[in-house]
Amino acid sequence: MVEIQIDGASSGNPGLSGAGIVIKNDGNVKEYSIPLGVLSNHEAEFFSLIKALEICGREYPCDMVAVQSDSQLVVQAVEKNYVKNPNFFELLMKVNELKGQFPLFFIKWIPSNKNRRADQLARQAIHKQKKAENVPF
């Protein structure tokens, strides 16, 4: 089973955003810090899940996937297959498409203090963008 921890962060709402992804499989750990451009915080959370599922689809297409996120909005949206905000509908549809490639998919909410490494990676992605664009901190 592939275990994934994800986090999305934005500097401002909306603002420069990043995805932090930690993937554990067979004792191996891979970490990703992915710049996302300008998004709201909730959009960044959805995109972190999308990016994680895209990575796992390429690297572990036949494995079971268990995702942990500290975003209650994303976890509940995926569990209930429903979003109140129409801006998130297409993102949820993309998640549904991507999760369908795995034989089993689980998602679980965890508190922020259990998701620190993914949060650090998301913030690193924001920092990379600011540095590349010469934006003052």
C-alpha positions in Angstrom: 0.0 0.0 0.0 1.2 3.5 -0.9 0.8 6.0 2.0 0.6 9.6 1.0 0.6 12.8 3.1 -0.4 16.0 1.3 -0.7 19.7 2.1 -1.4 22.8 0.1 -0.4 26.3 1.2 -0.7 29.8 -0.1 0.9 33.1 0.7 -2.2 35.2 0.7 -5.6 34.0 -0.3 -5.3 33.9 -3.2 -1.5 34.1 -3.5 1.5 32.1 -4.5 0.8 28.5 -3.7 2.6 25.2 -3.3 1.9 21.5 -2.8 3.8 19.3 -0.3 3.7 15.6 -0.9 5.3 12.7 1.1 4.9 9.3 -0.5 5.9 6.1 1.4 6.0 2.7 -0.2 7.9 -0.4 0.7 10.1 1.5 3.2 11.0 4.1 0.6 10.1 7.8 1.1 9.8 10.3 -1.7 9.1 14.0 -1.1 7.8 16.6 -3.5 7.7 20.4 -3.2 5.6 21.6 -6.2 5.0 25.3 -7.0 1.4 25.9 -8.1 1.2 29.5 -9.0 -1.5 31.8 -7.7 -4.3 29.9 -6.0 -6.6 30.1 -3.0 -5.6 28.0 0.0 -8.4 25.5 -0.7 -7.5 25.3 -4.3 -3.9 24.5 -3.3 -5.2 21.7 -1.0 -7.1 20.1 -3.9 -4.1 20.5 -6.3 -1.8 18.8 -3.8 -4.1 15.8 -3.9 -4.3 15.9 -7.7 -0.5 16.1 -8.1 0.0 13.2 -5.6 -2.5 11.0 -7.5 -0.8 11.9 -10.8 2.6 10.9 -9.4 1.3 7.7 -7.9 -0.5 6.9 -11.1 2.8 7.0 -13.0 4.9 5.2 -10.3 2.5 2.9 -8.5 -0.5 2.4 -10.9 -1.6 -1.0 -9.5 -1.2 -0.3 -5.7 -3.7 0.6 -3.1 -3.5 4.3 -2.1 -4.1 5.8 1.4 -4.0 9.6 1.6 -3.8 11.7 4.7 -4.6 15.4 4.6 -5.2 18.1 7.2 -7.8 19.8 4.9 -11.2 18.9 6.2 -12.7 20.5 3.1 -10.9 18.2 0.7 -11.3 15.1 2.8 -15.0 15.6 3.2 -15.5 16.6 -0.5 -13.8 13.4 -1.6 -15.6 11.2 0.9 -19.0 12.7 0.1 -18.3 13.4 -3.6 -19.8 16.8 -3.0 -18.6 20.4 -2.9 -20.8 23.4 -2.0 -18.5 25.9 -3.8 -18.9 25.5 -7.5 -15.3 26.7 -8.0 -14.1 23.3 -6.6 -16.4 21.1 -8.7 -13.9 20.6 -11.6 -11.1 19.9 -9.0 -13.3 17.2 -7.4 -14.1 15.7 -10.8 -10.3 15.5 -11.5 -9.7 13.8 -8.2 -12.4 11.3 -8.9 -10.9 10.5 -12.3 -7.4 10.0 -10.9 -8.4 7.9 -7.9 -10.3 5.6 -10.2 -7.0 4.2 -11.5 -6.2 2.5 -8.2 -7.8 -0.8 -7.0 -8.5 0.8 -3.6 -8.4 4.4 -2.5 -8.7 5.8 1.0 -8.5 9.3 2.3 -8.4 10.4 6.0 -8.2 13.7 7.8 -5.3 14.2 10.2 -4.5 17.1 12.4 -1.9 19.7 11.2 0.6 18.6 13.8 0.7 15.1 12.2 1.3 16.7 8.7 4.3 18.9 9.4 6.6 17.5 6.7 4.1 17.9 3.9 3.4 21.5 5.2 7.1 22.3 5.1 7.4 21.1 1.5 4.4 23.1 0.5 5.9 26.3 2.0 9.2 25.5 0.3 7.4 25.5 -3.0 6.1 29.0 -2.3 9.5 30.2 -1.2 11.0 28.8 -4.5 8.5 30.8 -6.5 9.1 34.0 -4.6 12.8 33.6 -5.0 12.4 32.9 -8.8 10.2 35.9 -9.2 12.3 38.1 -6.9 9.2 38.8 -4.7 10.0 40.4 -1.3 9.2 38.2 1.7 
